[in-house]
Amino acid sequence: MNGQPVIVGAGAAGLTAALILAPQPVTLLCAGKFETGAASGWAQGGIAAAVGSDDSPVLHAADTIAAGAGLCDAHAVKRIIDQGPWAIDYLTKLGAKFARSGERLELGREAAHQRRRIVHATDATGAEVMRVLQNAVRACPSISVIENAKVAAIVAQDGVMRGVHATSPQGPFSIATSLVILATGGVGGLFADTTNPLGALGSGLALAARAGANLRDMEFVQFHPTALVCGLDPMPLVSEAVRGEGAVFVDADFTPFMQGGDLAARDIVSRAVAAKMAQGSDVFLDARKLTAQHFPKMFAACRASGIDPTKDPVPVRPAAHYHMGGIAVDANCESNIRGLFAVGEVAATGLHGANRLASNSVLEAMVTGRIAAEACAGRSVAAARLPAIPACAENPSQLQSIRKICSENLGISRNAQGLSAAMAQLAPMVADSDSALVAWLIAHAALRRRESRGAHFRTDFAATEPALAKSSSSHISEISSLSLAA
């Protein structure tokens, strides 16, 4: 393993990177079992790609930039959106069974898209994407997969990658390498209501931050407006494609209340739903016109909870869904630490800005996986003895406190008082808890952004300030030594 590129994470981004690197030997570290746990497999809506006859990458890029509320990097948007057709073609050649009408791809529409451009496999697209990528990885002899491997620390010296320390049921181990690709996903598990796997705690962000990497736009956490209220944790997602095909928000009497804004951008819809709930009203979707044939996953989740969408209103509420912020990377998906790459949700590529456009996530995962792999392919991989680095040991009872702090203070609506309180409560845990570190960095970035923009809404600074249309940066050095030692 020493001297090989290491990929941390087995979602769509990590698997794509491993496959593109073939036949170069790589080691792929999975925090759990290879087949389960990655958020990519939970994606329902589909993959946004400009493959329709009335569409183009220019239109797709324009929708992406509009959703990003002034913070998208236009060059990054073009670089990633232009490769949408490649991603669909690549998956199709691997055997992905996307919905079709005859020979033509059946394209869905989701919020804030001008065109039907969502390539899907009913409402289980993520599972189909992961099926073909996992099959390809299993068949690739150059990829060594280590399951149940938790990375405890990444080691960098003088701004250059040296390797990783990890643990597994067989004990601790280290891999010396100058090339590491982080593909560890998002932060939804930090919140009490989430559609993400509960292990999505921002571990990759913490690993990179503790190694000295720069982070970007940490304050922007997207809440999906339609998570199914059924007592489960995490909450099942009701895909945005459901509204794209005609479902609308209603109260318990099936009375619509969004005045036609059911397909506005996610931040707008989530705030509207939260405001309705704050008035004491439960919120539902009227999906009676839809069929189980088109949305089998959603119908199955509803019926398992005693809800018949053809007759009953479907209870929903907003839940933490996607993190636009992440490790700051360049055009090659490389961080300020040479040899440390980040792909997928853990990266801040500049594609999403302040608010992700629906179904751009799997697209970004695959394209950035490809970009990072191609950047790594021509580099020599050095291996040297690694120094020991203390690792954090998460306390499960602490995690429940962190989820409560984040939900109460870092949610859809924020203010200075709540953000300051969150930072004070999190500070004593930061030294020993990666989850607390990530939550503190989110709160700190949110406190500094004294405006409302995209998914970041401040009740005490409700206006969007044109002068603040720039990305934020975060670094672990911003946490005082007092906080780290507390």
C-alpha positions as CSV (number, residue, x, y, z in Angstrom):
1,M,0.0,0.0,0.0
2,N,2.8,2.4,0.7
3,G,3.6,4.5,-2.3
4,Q,0.2,4.2,-3.8
5,P,-2.5,6.9,-4.1
6,V,-5.0,6.6,-1.3
7,I,-8.7,7.4,-1.8
8,V,-10.7,8.0,1.3
9,G,-14.4,7.4,0.7
10,A,-16.4,5.0,-1.4
11,G,-19.2,7.2,-2.8
12,A,-19.6,8.2,-6.5
13,A,-16.6,10.6,-6.3
14,G,-14.2,8.2,-4.7
15,L,-15.1,5.2,-6.9
16,T,-14.9,7.3,-10.1
17,A,-11.5,8.5,-9.1
18,A,-10.3,5.0,-8.5
19,L,-11.6,3.8,-11.8
20,I,-10.1,6.7,-13.8
21,L,-6.7,6.0,-12.1
22,A,-6.7,2.4,-13.3
23,P,-4.5,0.6,-14.1
24,Q,-2.4,2.5,-11.6
25,P,-2.7,0.7,-8.2
26,V,-4.7,2.6,-5.6
27,T,-5.9,1.9,-2.1
28,L,-9.6,2.7,-1.4
29,L,-10.5,3.2,2.3
30,C,-14.2,2.7,3.2
31,A,-15.4,3.8,6.7
32,G,-18.0,1.0,6.6
33,K,-18.9,-1.8,4.3
34,F,-18.1,-1.2,0.7
35,E,-21.7,-1.6,-0.5
36,T,-23.4,0.7,2.1
37,G,-23.1,4.0,3.9
38,A,-22.2,6.4,1.1
39,A,-24.7,9.2,0.6
40,S,-24.4,8.9,-3.2
41,G,-26.5,5.8,-3.0
42,W,-29.3,7.7,-1.4
43,A,-29.7,10.3,-4.2
44,Q,-33.2,10.0,-5.6
45,G,-33.8,12.8,-8.1
46,G,-31.1,12.1,-10.7
47,I,-28.1,13.6,-12.4
48,A,-28.4,17.0,-14.1
49,A,-26.8,17.0,-17.5
50,A,-27.5,19.0,-20.7
51,V,-28.3,16.1,-23.0
52,G,-31.8,17.1,-24.2
53,S,-32.3,18.4,-27.7
54,D,-33.5,21.8,-26.4
55,D,-30.8,22.1,-23.8
56,S,-27.1,23.1,-23.7
57,P,-24.3,23.4,-21.1
58,V,-24.6,27.2,-21.4
59,L,-28.2,27.0,-20.2
60,H,-27.3,24.5,-17.5
61,A,-24.5,26.8,-16.3
62,A,-26.8,29.8,-16.2
63,D,-29.2,27.9,-13.9
64,T,-26.4,26.8,-11.7
65,I,-25.0,30.3,-11.4
66,A,-28.5,31.8,-10.7
67,A,-29.0,29.3,-7.9
68,G,-25.6,30.0,-6.4
69,A,-26.6,33.5,-5.4
70,G,-23.5,35.3,-6.6
71,L,-20.8,33.0,-5.2
72,C,-20.3,30.5,-8.0
73,D,-16.9,30.4,-9.8
74,A,-17.9,30.7,-13.5
75,H,-14.8,28.9,-14.6
76,A,-15.5,26.0,-12.3
77,V,-19.1,25.9,-13.3
78,K,-18.2,25.6,-17.0
79,R,-15.5,23.1,-16.4
80,I,-17.9,20.8,-14.5
81,I,-21.2,21.4,-16.3
82,D,-19.5,20.8,-19.7
83,Q,-18.7,17.2,-18.6
84,G,-22.3,16.3,-17.8
85,P,-22.8,14.4,-21.1
86,W,-19.6,12.5,-20.4
87,A,-20.8,11.4,-17.0
88,I,-24.1,10.0,-18.4
89,D,-22.2,8.3,-21.3
90,Y,-19.6,6.8,-18.8
91,L,-22.3,5.4,-16.5
92,T,-24.3,4.1,-19.5
93,K,-21.3,2.2,-20.8
94,L,-20.8,0.7,-17.3
95,G,-24.4,-0.6,-17.6
96,A,-26.5,2.0,-15.8
97,K,-30.2,1.5,-16.6
98,F,-31.6,5.0,-16.9
99,A,-35.3,5.7,-17.6
100,R,-36.0,5.9,-21.3
101,S,-38.8,6.6,-23.7
102,G,-37.8,4.3,-26.6
103,E,-34.2,5.0,-27.3
104,R,-34.3,8.5,-25.8
105,L,-33.4,9.3,-22.2
106,E,-36.5,10.3,-20.1
107,L,-35.6,13.7,-18.6
108,G,-37.2,15.0,-15.4
109,R,-37.4,18.6,-14.2
110,E,-36.5,19.9,-10.8
111,A,-36.6,23.3,-9.1
112,A,-34.8,26.2,-10.7
113,H,-34.0,24.4,-13.9
114,Q,-35.1,26.0,-17.2
115,R,-35.2,22.7,-19.0
116,R,-35.9,19.0,-18.4
117,R,-32.4,17.7,-17.8
118,I,-32.5,15.3,-14.9
119,V,-31.4,11.9,-16.1
120,H,-32.8,9.3,-13.6
121,A,-33.6,5.7,-12.8
122,T,-37.1,6.3,-11.4
123,D,-36.4,7.8,-8.0
124,A,-33.5,5.5,-7.1
125,T,-30.8,7.1,-9.3
126,G,-28.1,7.1,-6.7
127,A,-28.5,3.4,-6.0
128,E,-28.2,2.6,-9.8
129,V,-25.1,4.8,-10.1
130,M,-23.5,3.1,-7.1
131,R,-24.4,-0.4,-8.4
132,V,-22.5,0.1,-11.7
133,L,-19.6,1.9,-10.1
134,Q,-19.2,-0.7,-7.4
135,N,-19.4,-3.5,-9.9
136,A,-16.7,-1.9,-12.0
137,V,-14.5,-1.4,-8.9
138,R,-14.9,-5.0,-7.9
139,A,-13.8,-6.1,-11.4
140,C,-10.8,-3.8,-11.4
141,P,-7.6,-5.6,-10.2
142,S,-5.7,-2.4,-9.6
143,I,-8.0,-1.2,-6.8
144,S,-7.5,-2.5,-3.3
145,V,-10.5,-1.9,-1.1
146,I,-10.1,-1.8,2.7
147,E,-13.5,-1.9,4.5
148,N,-14.3,-0.6,8.0
149,A,-11.2,1.7,7.8
150,K,-11.5,5.0,9.7
151,V,-8.9,7.5,8.9
152,A,-7.7,9.0,12.2
153,A,-5.3,11.6,10.7
154,I,-3.8,12.8,7.5
155,V,-0.1,13.7,7.7
156,A,1.3,16.8,6.0
157,Q,4.7,18.4,6.5
158,D,5.8,21.7,5.0
159,G,2.6,21.9,3.0
160,V,3.1,18.5,1.3
161,M,1.2,15.2,1.8
162,R,3.0,12.4,3.6
163,G,0.3,9.8,4.3
164,V,-2.6,8.7,6.5
165,H,-3.0,7.0,9.9
166,A,-6.1,4.8,10.1
167,T,-7.8,2.1,12.2
168,S,-9.7,-1.0,11.4
169,P,-11.1,-4.0,13.3
170,Q,-7.7,-5.6,12.8
171,G,-5.9,-2.6,14.5
172,P,-4.2,0.6,13.5
173,F,-2.3,1.0,10.3
174,S,-0.5,3.7,8.3
175,I,0.0,4.3,4.6
176,A,2.9,6.5,3.5
177,T,1.9,8.3,0.3
178,S,2.2,11.8,-1.3
179,L,-1.2,11.5,-3.0
180,V,-4.5,11.4,-1.1
181,I,-8.0,12.0,-2.5
182,L,-10.6,12.8,0.1
183,A,-14.1,11.8,-0.9
184,T,-15.7,11.7,2.5
185,G,-19.1,13.4,1.9
186,G,-21.0,16.1,3.8
187,V,-22.1,17.3,7.3
188,G,-25.8,16.5,7.5
189,G,-25.3,14.1,10.4
190,L,-24.5,17.1,12.6
191,F,-28.2,18.1,12.6
192,A,-31.1,16.4,14.3
193,D,-33.2,16.4,11.1
194,T,-31.2,15.1,8.2
195,T,-31.5,13.1,5.0
196,N,-27.9,12.1,5.1
197,P,-26.3,8.9,6.6
198,L,-25.7,9.6,10.3
199,G,-22.0,9.1,9.7
200,A,-21.9,12.2,7.5
201,L,-20.2,14.3,10.2
202,G,-17.7,16.3,8.1
203,S,-14.8,13.9,9.0
204,G,-12.9,14.8,5.9
205,L,-13.2,18.5,6.6
206,A,-11.8,18.0,10.1
207,L,-8.9,15.8,8.8
208,A,-7.9,18.4,6.2
209,A,-8.3,21.3,8.6
210,R,-6.2,19.7,11.3
211,A,-3.5,19.1,8.6
212,G,-3.5,22.8,7.7
213,A,-5.8,22.9,4.7
214,N,-7.9,25.9,3.8
215,L,-11.7,25.6,3.9
216,R,-14.2,27.7,2.0
217,D,-17.8,28.8,2.3
218,M,-18.4,26.7,5.5
219,E,-21.6,28.6,6.4
220,F,-23.6,27.4,3.5
221,V,-25.7,24.3,4.5
222,Q,-28.6,23.4,2.3
223,F,-31.8,22.2,3.8
224,H,-34.0,20.0,1.6
225,P,-37.7,21.2,2.0
226,T,-39.3,17.8,1.7
227,A,-38.0,15.1,4.1
228,L,-40.7,12.6,5.0
229,V,-41.9,12.9,8.6
230,C,-42.2,9.4,9.8
231,G,-40.1,9.0,12.9
232,L,-37.0,7.7,11.2
233,D,-33.5,9.1,11.7
234,P,-32.2,9.9,9.2
235,M,-35.3,11.0,7.4
236,P,-36.3,9.5,4.1
237,L,-36.1,12.1,1.3
238,V,-39.1,13.0,-0.9
239,S,-37.3,13.8,-4.1
240,E,-37.7,17.3,-5.7
241,A,-38.7,15.4,-8.8
242,V,-42.0,14.7,-7.1
243,R,-42.8,18.4,-7.3
244,G,-41.3,18.6,-10.8
245,E,-44.1,16.2,-11.8
246,G,-46.9,18.1,-10.2
247,A,-47.0,17.6,-6.5
248,V,-47.6,20.8,-4.5
249,F,-47.3,21.9,-0.9
250,V,-50.6,21.9,1.1
251,D,-52.0,22.0,4.6
252,A,-53.9,19.2,6.2
253,D,-57.0,20.1,4.2
254,F,-55.2,19.8,0.9
255,T,-55.2,23.6,0.5
256,P,-52.1,24.8,-1.5
257,F,-50.2,27.7,0.2
258,M,-47.1,28.3,-1.9
259,Q,-48.9,30.5,-4.5
260,G,-47.2,28.6,-7.3
261,G,-43.7,28.8,-5.8
262,D,-43.5,25.1,-5.2
263,L,-40.4,24.8,-7.6
264,A,-38.5,27.8,-6.4
265,A,-34.9,27.4,-5.3
266,R,-34.4,25.2,-2.2
267,D,-33.5,27.9,0.2
268,I,-36.6,29.9,-0.6
269,V,-38.9,26.8,-0.4
270,S,-37.3,25.6,2.9
271,R,-37.8,29.0,4.5
272,A,-41.4,29.2,3.4
273,V,-42.1,25.7,4.7
274,A,-40.4,26.5,8.0
275,A,-42.4,29.7,8.3
276,K,-45.6,27.8,7.8
277,M,-44.6,25.3,10.5
278,A,-43.8,28.2,12.8
279,Q,-47.4,29.3,12.5
280,G,-48.4,26.0,14.0
281,S,-49.4,24.3,10.8
282,D,-48.1,20.9,9.6
283,V,-46.9,20.8,6.0
284,F,-47.7,18.2,3.4
285,L,-47.3,17.4,-0.3
286,D,-50.3,16.6,-2.4
287,A,-49.0,13.8,-4.6
288,R,-52.3,12.2,-5.5
289,K,-51.7,12.7,-9.3
290,L,-48.5,10.7,-9.2
291,T,-48.0,6.9,-9.5
292,A,-45.8,4.3,-7.7
293,Q,-44.5,3.4,-11.1
294,H,-42.6,6.7,-11.4
295,F,-41.7,7.1,-7.8
296,P,-41.4,3.6,-6.3
297,K,-39.0,4.5,-3.5
298,M,-41.1,7.4,-2.3
299,F,-44.3,5.4,-2.4
300,A,-42.6,2.5,-0.6
301,A,-41.3,4.8,2.2
302,C,-44.8,6.4,2.6
303,R,-46.6,3.1,2.7
304,A,-44.2,1.6,5.2
305,S,-45.4,4.5,7.5
306,G,-49.0,3.9,6.8
307,I,-49.4,6.7,4.2
308,D,-51.0,6.2,0.8
309,P,-49.9,9.0,-1.4
310,T,-52.7,8.4,-3.8
311,K,-55.2,9.4,-1.0
312,D,-53.3,10.9,1.9
313,P,-51.3,14.1,2.2
314,V,-47.6,13.3,2.6
315,P,-46.1,14.9,5.7
316,V,-42.8,16.7,5.1
317,R,-40.4,19.1,6.7
318,P,-37.0,20.6,5.9
319,A,-33.9,18.6,6.8
320,A,-30.1,19.2,6.5
321,H,-29.2,17.8,3.1
322,Y,-26.1,19.2,1.5
323,H,-23.0,21.3,2.3
324,M,-21.9,23.7,-0.3
325,G,-18.8,24.6,1.7
326,G,-15.8,22.3,2.0
327,I,-12.0,22.0,1.4
328,A,-10.9,24.9,-0.9
329,V,-9.5,23.4,-4.1
330,D,-8.1,24.6,-7.4
331,A,-9.0,23.6,-10.9
332,N,-7.4,20.2,-10.4
333,C,-9.3,19.6,-7.2
334,E,-6.1,20.1,-5.2
335,S,-6.0,21.9,-1.9
336,N,-3.3,24.2,-0.6
337,I,-1.5,21.1,0.7
338,R,0.4,19.6,-2.3
339,G,-0.9,16.1,-3.0
340,L,-4.1,16.5,-1.0
341,F,-7.1,16.4,-3.3
342,A,-10.8,16.7,-2.4
343,V,-13.7,15.6,-4.6
344,G,-17.5,15.5,-4.3
345,E,-19.3,17.1,-1.4
346,V,-16.3,17.5,0.9
347,A,-14.8,19.8,-1.7
348,A,-15.6,23.5,-2.4
349,T,-15.0,23.6,-6.1
350,G,-16.9,26.8,-6.8
351,L,-19.7,25.0,-8.6
352,H,-22.5,25.5,-6.0
353,G,-21.8,28.9,-4.6
354,A,-24.3,29.7,-1.8
355,N,-27.0,27.3,-2.8
356,R,-26.7,24.0,-4.8
357,L,-28.9,23.6,-7.9
358,A,-30.9,20.4,-7.6
359,S,-29.2,17.2,-9.0
360,N,-25.8,18.8,-9.6
361,S,-24.3,16.8,-6.8
362,V,-23.8,13.4,-8.4
363,L,-22.6,15.2,-11.5
364,E,-20.0,17.1,-9.5
365,A,-19.0,13.9,-7.7
366,M,-18.2,12.1,-10.9
367,V,-16.6,14.9,-12.7
368,T,-14.3,16.0,-9.8
369,G,-13.4,12.4,-9.3
370,R,-12.2,12.3,-12.9
371,I,-10.4,15.6,-12.6
372,A,-8.5,14.7,-9.5
373,A,-7.6,11.3,-10.9
374,E,-6.3,12.8,-14.1
375,A,-4.2,15.3,-12.1
376,C,-2.7,12.5,-10.0
377,A,-2.0,10.2,-12.9
378,G,1.2,11.8,-14.1
379,R,2.7,12.3,-10.6
380,S,5.3,10.2,-8.9
381,V,4.2,8.9,-5.5
382,A,6.7,9.2,-2.7
383,A,6.6,7.1,0.5
384,A,8.5,8.0,3.7
385,R,8.2,7.1,7.3
386,L,5.2,8.8,9.0
387,P,5.4,10.7,12.3
388,A,2.7,9.8,14.8
389,I,-0.2,12.2,15.2
390,P,-2.7,12.2,18.1
391,A,-6.2,11.2,16.8
392,C,-9.6,12.3,18.0
393,A,-11.9,9.8,19.6
394,E,-15.6,10.8,19.2
395,N,-17.8,10.5,22.2
396,P,-21.3,9.3,21.2
397,S,-23.0,11.2,24.0
398,Q,-21.1,14.4,22.9
399,L,-22.4,13.8,19.4
400,Q,-26.0,14.1,20.5
401,S,-25.2,17.4,22.2
402,I,-23.5,18.6,19.0
403,R,-26.6,17.7,16.9
404,K,-28.8,19.6,19.3
405,I,-26.5,22.7,19.2
406,C,-26.4,22.7,15.4
407,S,-30.1,22.2,15.0
408,E,-31.0,25.0,17.4
409,N,-28.4,27.5,16.2
410,L,-27.1,26.7,12.7
411,G,-30.3,25.8,10.9
412,I,-32.5,27.5,8.3
413,S,-32.6,30.8,10.2
414,R,-29.6,32.1,12.2
415,N,-28.7,35.1,14.3
416,A,-25.6,36.4,16.1
417,Q,-26.9,35.4,19.6
418,G,-27.4,31.8,18.6
419,L,-24.2,31.5,16.6
420,S,-22.1,32.9,19.4
421,A,-23.8,30.6,21.9
422,A,-23.1,27.6,19.6
423,M,-19.4,28.5,19.4
424,A,-19.1,28.8,23.1
425,Q,-20.8,25.5,23.7
426,L,-18.7,23.7,21.0
427,A,-15.3,25.2,22.0
428,P,-14.6,22.9,24.9
429,M,-15.1,19.9,22.6
430,V,-13.1,21.0,19.6
431,A,-9.7,19.6,20.7
432,D,-11.1,16.0,21.0
433,S,-14.0,16.0,18.6
434,D,-13.9,16.3,14.8
435,S,-17.6,16.8,14.7
436,A,-17.4,19.7,17.2
437,L,-14.5,21.2,15.1
438,V,-16.6,21.2,11.9
439,A,-19.7,22.6,13.7
440,W,-17.6,25.4,15.2
441,L,-16.1,26.3,11.8
442,I,-19.6,26.5,10.3
443,A,-20.8,28.7,13.2
444,H,-17.8,30.9,12.9
445,A,-18.2,31.5,9.2
446,A,-21.9,32.1,9.6
447,L,-21.3,34.7,12.3
448,R,-18.8,36.5,10.1
449,R,-21.2,36.7,7.1
450,R,-23.4,39.6,8.2
451,E,-26.0,39.2,5.4
452,S,-28.4,36.7,4.0
453,R,-27.4,34.9,0.9
454,G,-28.5,31.6,-0.6
455,A,-28.8,28.9,2.0
456,H,-27.4,31.2,4.7
457,F,-30.2,33.3,6.3
458,R,-29.6,35.7,9.2
459,T,-32.7,37.1,10.9
460,D,-30.6,40.0,12.1
461,F,-29.1,40.7,8.7
462,A,-31.9,39.7,6.4
463,A,-30.7,41.7,3.3
464,T,-28.2,40.5,0.7
465,E,-25.3,42.8,0.5
466,P,-23.7,43.1,-3.0
467,A,-20.3,44.0,-1.4
468,L,-20.2,40.6,0.3
469,A,-20.6,38.6,-2.9
470,K,-17.4,36.7,-2.3
471,S,-16.5,33.4,-0.8
472,S,-15.4,33.1,2.8
473,S,-12.3,31.3,3.9
474,S,-11.7,29.3,7.1
475,H,-8.5,27.9,8.7
476,I,-8.0,26.0,12.0
477,S,-5.7,28.8,13.1
478,E,-8.7,31.0,13.6
479,I,-9.7,28.9,16.6
480,S,-7.9,30.4,19.6
481,S,-5.5,28.3,21.6
482,L,-7.8,28.8,24.5
483,S,-10.6,27.0,22.6
484,L,-8.4,24.2,21.5
485,A,-7.1,23.7,25.0
486,A,-10.4,24.0,26.8
